[in-house]
Amino acid sequence: MTAISMLINGERVQATGGATFERRNPLDGSVATTAPAATVADAKAAADAAAKAFPAWSALGPNARRALLLKAAHALEAKTAAFATAMAAETGASGMWAGFNVHLAAGLLQEAAALTTQIAGEVIPSDVPGSLAMGVRQAAGSFFTLTEGDVDAIRDEIPEVQYVSGSLRGSSQVVYAETNWSSSWQGIQPDFLQINGWQIAAGEAFQPQHYSGDKVVILGETTRRELFGGESGIGETVRIGRTNFTVVGTLAPKGMSGFGRDQDDIMMVPLDTARRRLLGAIGLPPSTVMDISLTVADARDLTYVQGEVESLLRQRHRIDPGANDDFQVRNVSQIVATRNQTTQQMSWLLGAVATISLIVGGIGIMNIMLVSVTERIREIGLRMAVGAGPSDIRRQFLAEAMLLSLGGGVLGIALGVIGALLVGHYNSELPIQLNGNVVALAAGFSVATGLFFGYYPARKASELDPIEALRQQ
């Protein structure tokens, strides 16, 4: 027999497939209300009638009811019986959802899923997309729709996939002796480190036996430094949340991400351990994962693999054609393209600022050289009188303009190098690397600016009449 029971404000409402829909008194177990539920339509009508007796349930809107009943369908599929805490967090009405239990009898899974799905109606679409490299994330608003079975199916049925891993994530306080630090953690499967490019700096990676639920952890560089200082911490015991873990390894540092997040403030634990020890309080269904990450051997297969993953998951989740997915897929090439576009725009912006600066500086050099020509007219006339030609005068003033510009460029380069070294010295998380080619390019632009903007004053000096120049006082 298939039954769905909800404990609402201390009164139990129970729907029994193919029999009756009844409401029981929680004190003595007596039946308070009974209605026939021989068919799906009758069960829905009975559920609506019984719901009217409970203001808390009736106060929920149609979308909320459909969403919660859809979660019951997922519960039936996953053969789970513990959703009370998760429902309370979803609705914000912990008193109403004192308990929400789903019981599944053998052999009636399809009938129960069909019954509940019929009552639930359409999938509630997500307004907030997930965010992964090349992988799958449950849709926002969905209730843990991805499982380890999906991970295995992707690995077995899509040969282009090189690595695939399910994961859970969260954050907790981690304590060692008198040291306390707040860090994020990831519950991972064996391929996760390869997918995300993590290297082991000390100790070892998780061994196959660790994934059966062992309480072991690999620390990121920031977390290790905050807990152990200069020590590696290998073999030490730390407490994450309320559970003691043994440190078996540390990760090589990655530094800051492109979005300014410290990638090394992280802890890795086996997936099953994370589900039972770190997320046990919310009663996750067995085999649940929040994200599925994967890589392909050939980057040209990314788009094809994305389509295959979407088709496979829609088939496994039994999503009707035209219905909204209960997961989100994002391709790393899309993220890279967006990031490259943003970087290109920033490069153009910085280039425009640098061009304006060069123009302003060049105009300043030209004005200085024009003043110099005016003040040195007699000198120019004297040089021409003793045999200097126009080209000699022109080269003299061009050389002076280029030296003036090069001097300013060298001063700017020196200030930039000193500033970069100071930033690297006082902020070890931001690595600084000087590029000699960039320095040489800056010096070259300084000389070119002096040559371009110094030509007009030099030509004006070379065109002076020696006799008129000697007459100037």
C-alpha positions as CSV (number, residue, x, y, z in Angstrom):
1,M,0.0,0.0,0.0
2,T,1.3,3.5,-0.9
3,A,0.6,6.3,1.6
4,I,1.5,10.0,1.9
5,S,1.1,11.4,5.4
6,M,1.5,15.0,6.6
7,L,1.5,16.1,10.2
8,I,0.0,19.6,10.2
9,N,-0.4,21.6,13.4
10,G,-0.4,18.3,15.4
11,E,-3.1,16.6,13.2
12,R,-2.1,13.9,10.7
13,V,-3.6,13.8,7.2
14,Q,-3.0,10.6,5.4
15,A,-3.7,9.7,1.7
16,T,-3.7,6.0,1.0
17,G,-3.5,5.0,-2.7
18,G,-6.5,3.0,-3.9
19,A,-8.3,3.1,-0.5
20,T,-9.1,6.2,1.6
21,F,-7.9,9.6,2.5
22,E,-8.1,10.1,6.2
23,R,-7.3,12.5,9.0
24,R,-6.3,11.0,12.3
25,N,-6.3,12.4,15.8
26,P,-2.6,12.4,17.0
27,L,-3.5,11.6,20.6
28,D,-5.5,8.4,20.3
29,G,-5.0,7.6,16.6
30,S,-8.7,7.6,15.9
31,V,-9.9,8.6,12.4
32,A,-11.4,12.1,12.4
33,T,-12.2,12.4,8.7
34,T,-12.4,9.7,6.0
35,A,-12.9,10.2,2.2
36,P,-12.7,7.7,-0.7
37,A,-9.5,7.9,-2.8
38,A,-10.0,5.1,-5.3
39,T,-8.7,7.2,-8.3
40,V,-6.2,9.9,-8.9
41,A,-9.1,12.4,-9.4
42,D,-10.7,11.2,-6.2
43,A,-7.4,11.5,-4.3
44,K,-7.0,15.1,-5.5
45,A,-10.5,16.0,-4.5
46,A,-10.1,14.4,-1.1
47,A,-6.8,16.2,-0.6
48,D,-8.4,19.5,-1.4
49,A,-11.3,18.8,0.9
50,A,-9.1,17.8,3.8
51,A,-6.8,20.8,3.2
52,K,-9.7,23.2,3.9
53,A,-9.8,21.9,7.4
54,F,-6.3,23.2,8.1
55,P,-5.8,27.0,7.8
56,A,-2.0,26.7,7.7
57,W,-2.1,24.5,4.6
58,S,-4.9,26.5,3.0
59,A,-2.9,29.7,3.5
60,L,-0.3,28.6,1.1
61,G,-0.7,29.7,-2.5
62,P,-1.3,27.2,-5.4
63,N,2.3,27.4,-6.6
64,A,3.6,26.7,-3.1
65,R,1.2,23.7,-2.8
66,R,2.3,22.3,-6.2
67,A,6.0,22.8,-5.3
68,L,5.7,21.0,-2.0
69,L,3.7,18.1,-3.5
70,L,6.2,17.9,-6.2
71,K,8.9,17.4,-3.5
72,A,6.8,14.5,-2.3
73,A,7.1,12.9,-5.7
74,H,10.9,13.2,-5.6
75,A,10.7,11.7,-2.1
76,L,8.9,8.7,-3.4
77,E,11.4,8.2,-6.2
78,A,14.3,8.4,-3.8
79,K,12.6,6.1,-1.3
80,T,13.2,8.5,1.6
81,A,11.2,9.3,4.7
82,A,12.9,12.4,6.3
83,F,12.0,15.8,4.9
84,A,10.7,17.7,7.9
85,T,13.7,20.0,8.4
86,A,14.0,20.8,4.7
87,M,10.3,21.6,4.4
88,A,10.5,23.9,7.4
89,A,13.4,25.8,5.9
90,E,11.5,26.0,2.5
91,T,8.2,27.4,3.9
92,G,9.5,29.3,7.0
93,A,6.6,27.6,8.9
94,S,8.4,25.1,11.2
95,G,5.3,24.8,13.4
96,M,3.1,23.7,10.5
97,W,5.6,21.3,9.1
98,A,6.2,19.5,12.4
99,G,6.6,16.4,10.3
100,F,6.4,15.4,6.6
101,N,6.8,11.7,6.1
102,V,6.5,9.7,2.9
103,H,6.1,5.9,3.1
104,L,6.7,3.7,0.0
105,A,5.4,0.1,-0.3
106,A,7.3,-2.3,-2.6
107,G,6.0,-2.6,-6.1
108,L,3.9,0.6,-6.1
109,L,6.5,3.2,-6.9
110,Q,5.1,4.1,-10.4
111,E,1.5,4.3,-9.1
112,A,2.6,6.6,-6.2
113,A,4.8,8.8,-8.3
114,A,2.0,9.1,-10.9
115,L,-0.6,10.0,-8.2
116,T,1.6,12.6,-6.6
117,T,2.8,14.1,-9.9
118,Q,-0.8,14.4,-11.1
119,I,-1.7,16.3,-7.9
120,A,1.5,18.4,-8.0
121,G,1.0,19.8,-11.5
122,E,3.8,21.5,-13.5
123,V,7.4,21.9,-12.4
124,I,7.9,25.3,-10.8
125,P,10.5,27.1,-13.0
126,S,13.7,28.6,-11.5
127,D,14.5,32.3,-11.6
128,V,18.1,32.0,-10.5
129,P,20.5,30.0,-12.7
130,G,23.2,27.8,-11.4
131,S,26.9,28.4,-12.0
132,L,29.4,25.7,-12.9
133,A,32.4,25.2,-15.2
134,M,31.2,22.3,-17.4
135,G,28.7,20.6,-15.3
136,V,25.2,20.3,-13.9
137,R,23.6,22.0,-10.9
138,Q,20.2,21.6,-9.5
139,A,17.9,24.4,-10.5
140,A,17.3,27.1,-7.9
141,G,14.0,26.3,-6.1
142,S,14.3,22.5,-6.9
143,F,14.8,20.0,-4.1
144,F,18.0,18.1,-4.6
145,T,17.2,16.6,-8.0
146,L,20.7,15.3,-8.8
147,T,22.0,12.0,-7.5
148,E,25.1,9.8,-7.7
149,G,23.1,7.7,-10.1
150,D,23.2,10.7,-12.5
151,V,27.0,10.9,-12.1
152,D,27.3,7.2,-12.9
153,A,25.0,7.4,-15.9
154,I,27.0,10.3,-17.4
155,R,30.3,8.4,-16.9
156,D,28.9,5.2,-18.4
157,E,26.8,6.5,-21.3
158,I,28.7,9.5,-22.6
159,P,32.2,8.2,-23.7
160,E,33.5,11.7,-24.5
161,V,33.5,12.6,-20.8
162,Q,37.0,12.3,-19.3
163,Y,36.3,13.0,-15.6
164,V,33.0,13.4,-13.8
165,S,32.3,14.0,-10.1
166,G,29.3,14.8,-7.9
167,S,29.8,17.2,-5.0
168,L,28.1,18.8,-2.0
169,R,29.2,22.1,-0.5
170,G,28.8,24.2,2.6
171,S,30.7,26.2,5.2
172,S,31.5,25.4,8.8
173,Q,33.7,26.4,11.7
174,V,36.9,24.4,11.9
175,V,38.7,24.1,15.2
176,Y,42.2,23.0,16.1
177,A,43.3,23.3,19.7
178,E,42.6,27.0,20.6
179,T,42.4,28.1,16.9
180,N,39.0,28.7,15.3
181,W,38.5,29.5,11.6
182,S,35.4,29.7,9.4
183,S,36.0,28.0,6.0
184,S,34.0,26.5,3.2
185,W,34.1,22.8,2.4
186,Q,33.4,20.5,-0.5
187,G,32.2,16.9,-0.3
188,I,33.8,15.3,-3.3
189,Q,34.2,12.1,-5.4
190,P,37.6,10.8,-6.7
191,D,37.6,12.8,-10.0
192,F,36.9,16.2,-8.4
193,L,40.5,17.2,-7.8
194,Q,41.5,16.5,-11.4
195,I,38.5,18.3,-12.8
196,N,39.3,21.5,-10.8
197,G,43.1,21.3,-11.2
198,W,43.9,20.8,-7.6
199,Q,47.4,19.4,-6.7
200,I,48.4,17.8,-3.4
201,A,51.2,19.8,-1.7
202,A,51.8,17.5,1.3
203,G,50.3,14.2,2.5
204,E,48.1,12.2,0.1
205,A,44.8,12.4,-1.8
206,F,41.9,10.4,-0.6
207,Q,42.3,6.7,-1.0
208,P,39.4,4.4,-2.3
209,Q,38.6,3.3,1.3
210,H,38.2,6.9,2.4
211,Y,35.1,7.3,0.2
212,S,33.1,4.8,2.3
213,G,32.5,7.4,5.0
214,D,35.9,7.9,6.7
215,K,36.3,11.1,8.6
216,V,39.3,12.5,6.8
217,V,40.0,16.0,5.3
218,I,42.3,17.7,2.9
219,L,43.0,21.4,3.7
220,G,43.5,24.3,1.4
221,E,46.6,26.5,1.9
222,T,44.7,29.4,3.6
223,T,42.8,27.1,6.0
224,R,46.0,25.2,6.8
225,R,47.9,28.4,7.5
226,E,45.2,29.7,9.8
227,L,45.0,26.5,11.8
228,F,48.6,25.3,11.9
229,G,50.8,28.3,11.0
230,G,54.1,27.0,9.6
231,E,53.3,23.3,10.2
232,S,51.8,21.0,7.6
233,G,49.1,19.6,10.0
234,I,49.3,16.1,8.4
235,G,47.9,13.5,10.9
236,E,46.4,16.1,13.2
237,T,42.7,16.0,14.3
238,V,40.5,19.0,13.6
239,R,36.8,19.5,14.4
240,I,34.5,20.6,11.5
241,G,31.1,21.5,12.9
242,R,30.6,18.8,15.6
243,T,32.7,16.0,13.9
244,N,36.4,15.3,14.3
245,F,38.4,14.8,11.1
246,T,41.9,13.6,10.5
247,V,44.0,15.7,8.2
248,V,45.5,13.5,5.4
249,G,46.8,16.1,3.0
250,T,47.0,19.7,2.0
251,L,46.4,21.4,-1.4
252,A,48.9,23.4,-3.4
253,P,47.9,27.1,-3.4
254,K,45.9,28.6,-6.2
255,G,45.6,32.2,-5.0
256,M,42.7,34.5,-5.7
257,S,40.1,33.7,-8.4
258,G,39.2,36.0,-11.2
259,F,36.2,37.2,-9.0
260,G,38.3,38.1,-6.0
261,R,37.6,34.9,-4.0
262,D,40.3,33.1,-2.0
263,Q,40.4,29.7,-3.6
264,D,42.7,28.3,-0.9
265,D,40.2,28.9,1.9
266,I,38.7,25.4,1.4
267,M,38.4,22.0,2.9
268,M,37.8,18.7,1.0
269,V,36.0,15.7,2.5
270,P,34.7,12.5,1.0
271,L,31.2,12.9,-0.5
272,D,29.4,10.3,1.7
273,T,31.1,11.8,4.8
274,A,29.9,15.3,4.0
275,R,26.3,14.0,3.4
276,R,26.2,12.1,6.7
277,R,28.4,14.2,9.0
278,L,28.2,17.8,7.8
279,L,24.7,17.9,6.2
280,G,23.0,15.2,8.3
281,A,20.8,17.7,10.2
282,I,18.8,18.6,7.1
283,G,18.1,15.0,6.2
284,L,19.4,14.8,2.6
285,P,18.0,11.9,0.6
286,P,20.5,9.0,0.0
287,S,22.9,9.6,-2.9
288,T,22.0,13.3,-3.3
289,V,24.5,15.7,-4.8
290,M,24.2,19.4,-5.3
291,D,26.6,19.7,-8.3
292,I,28.0,17.5,-11.0
293,S,31.3,18.7,-12.6
294,L,32.8,17.1,-15.6
295,T,35.5,17.5,-18.2
296,V,36.1,16.2,-21.7
297,A,39.3,15.1,-23.4
298,D,38.8,17.3,-26.5
299,A,37.5,20.9,-26.0
300,R,35.7,20.6,-29.4
301,D,33.3,18.1,-27.8
302,L,32.1,20.5,-25.1
303,T,28.9,21.7,-26.9
304,Y,28.0,18.1,-28.0
305,V,28.6,16.7,-24.5
306,Q,26.4,19.5,-23.0
307,G,23.5,18.5,-25.2
308,E,24.0,14.8,-24.4
309,V,24.1,15.5,-20.6
310,E,20.9,17.6,-20.9
311,S,19.1,14.8,-22.8
312,L,20.3,12.1,-20.5
313,L,19.2,13.9,-17.3
314,R,15.8,14.8,-18.8
315,Q,15.3,11.1,-19.6
316,R,16.5,10.0,-16.1
317,H,14.3,12.6,-14.3
318,R,11.3,11.8,-16.6
319,I,10.8,15.4,-17.6
320,D,8.0,15.7,-20.2
321,P,8.8,17.4,-23.6
322,G,8.4,21.2,-23.2
323,A,8.6,21.1,-19.4
324,N,11.2,23.1,-17.5
325,D,14.4,21.3,-16.5
326,D,15.0,20.7,-12.8
327,F,18.7,21.3,-13.3
328,Q,21.0,23.9,-14.9
329,V,23.9,23.1,-17.3
330,R,26.7,25.6,-18.0
331,N,29.6,25.1,-20.4
332,V,33.1,26.3,-19.5
333,S,33.6,27.8,-22.9
334,Q,30.6,30.1,-22.3
335,I,32.2,31.4,-19.1
336,V,35.6,31.8,-20.8
337,A,34.0,33.7,-23.7
338,T,32.2,36.0,-21.3
339,R,35.4,36.6,-19.3
340,N,37.5,37.2,-22.4
341,Q,34.9,39.7,-23.6
342,T,35.0,41.5,-20.3
343,T,38.8,41.5,-20.3
344,Q,38.9,42.8,-23.8
345,Q,36.6,45.7,-22.9
346,M,38.7,46.5,-19.9
347,S,41.8,46.5,-22.1
348,W,40.2,48.9,-24.6
349,L,39.2,51.1,-21.7
350,L,42.7,51.2,-20.2
351,G,44.2,51.7,-23.7
352,A,41.9,54.7,-24.2
353,V,43.0,56.2,-20.8
354,A,46.7,55.6,-21.7
355,T,46.2,57.2,-25.1
356,I,44.7,60.3,-23.5
357,S,47.6,60.5,-21.1
358,L,50.1,60.3,-23.9
359,I,48.4,63.0,-25.8
360,V,48.3,65.3,-22.8
361,G,51.9,64.6,-22.0
362,G,52.9,65.1,-25.7
363,I,51.2,68.5,-25.8
364,G,53.0,69.5,-22.7
365,I,56.4,68.5,-24.3
366,M,55.5,70.4,-27.5
367,N,54.7,73.6,-25.5
368,I,57.9,73.3,-23.6
369,M,60.0,72.9,-26.8
370,L,58.2,75.9,-28.4
371,V,59.1,78.1,-25.4
372,S,62.6,76.8,-25.7
373,V,62.8,77.7,-29.4
374,T,61.6,81.2,-28.6
375,E,64.1,81.8,-25.9
376,R,67.0,80.4,-27.9
377,I,66.5,82.3,-31.2
378,R,69.9,84.0,-31.0
379,E,71.6,80.7,-30.3
380,I,69.9,79.1,-33.3
381,G,70.9,82.1,-35.5
382,L,74.5,81.9,-34.3
383,R,74.7,78.2,-35.1
384,M,73.3,78.7,-38.6
385,A,75.8,81.6,-39.1
386,V,78.8,79.4,-38.4
387,G,77.6,76.6,-40.8
388,A,74.8,74.5,-39.2
389,G,72.1,73.6,-41.6
390,P,68.3,73.3,-41.0
391,S,68.6,69.5,-40.6
392,D,71.2,69.9,-37.8
393,I,68.9,72.3,-35.9
394,R,66.0,69.9,-36.4
395,R,67.9,66.9,-35.1
396,Q,69.1,68.9,-32.1
397,F,65.6,69.8,-31.0
398,L,64.2,66.4,-31.8
399,A,66.9,64.8,-29.6
400,E,66.1,67.2,-26.7
401,A,62.3,66.4,-27.0
402,M,63.0,62.6,-27.0
403,L,65.3,62.9,-24.0
404,L,62.7,64.9,-22.1
405,S,60.0,62.4,-22.9
406,L,62.3,59.4,-22.1
407,G,63.2,60.9,-18.8
408,G,59.5,61.2,-17.8
409,G,58.9,57.6,-19.0
410,V,61.8,56.2,-16.9
411,L,60.5,58.1,-13.9
412,G,57.0,56.6,-14.4
413,I,58.4,53.1,-14.9
414,A,60.4,53.4,-11.7
415,L,57.3,54.5,-9.7
416,G,55.3,51.6,-11.2
417,V,57.8,49.0,-10.3
418,I,58.3,50.3,-6.8
419,G,54.5,50.4,-6.3
420,A,54.1,46.8,-7.6
421,L,56.8,45.5,-5.3
422,L,55.3,47.2,-2.3
423,V,51.9,45.6,-3.1
424,G,53.5,42.2,-3.4
425,H,55.4,42.7,-0.2
426,Y,52.4,43.6,1.9
427,N,49.8,41.4,0.2
428,S,51.2,37.9,-0.2
429,E,47.9,36.6,-1.7
430,L,48.4,38.8,-4.7
431,P,51.4,37.6,-6.7
432,I,53.4,40.2,-8.6
433,Q,55.4,39.3,-11.8
434,L,57.3,42.0,-13.7
435,N,57.5,41.7,-17.5
436,G,60.5,43.1,-19.1
437,N,58.8,43.3,-22.5
438,V,56.1,45.5,-21.0
439,V,58.7,47.8,-19.5
440,A,60.6,48.1,-22.8
441,L,57.3,48.8,-24.6
442,A,56.5,51.7,-22.1
443,A,60.0,53.2,-22.7
444,G,59.5,52.9,-26.5
445,F,56.2,54.7,-26.3
446,S,57.8,57.5,-24.3
447,V,60.5,58.0,-27.0
448,A,57.9,57.9,-29.7
449,T,55.7,60.5,-28.0
450,G,58.7,62.9,-27.7
451,L,59.6,62.3,-31.4
452,F,56.0,62.9,-32.6
453,F,55.2,66.0,-30.5
454,G,58.8,67.4,-30.8
455,Y,58.8,67.5,-34.6
456,Y,56.8,70.8,-34.9
457,P,59.0,72.8,-32.6
458,A,62.1,71.3,-34.2
459,R,60.9,72.2,-37.7
460,K,60.0,75.7,-36.6
461,A,63.5,76.2,-35.3
462,S,65.1,74.9,-38.5
463,E,63.1,77.3,-40.6
464,L,64.4,80.5,-38.9
465,D,66.3,83.1,-40.9
466,P,69.8,83.4,-39.5
467,I,69.9,87.2,-40.0
468,E,66.6,87.8,-38.3
469,A,67.5,85.4,-35.5
470,L,70.8,87.3,-34.8
471,R,68.8,90.5,-34.5
472,Q,66.7,89.2,-31.7
473,Q,67.6,90.4,-28.2
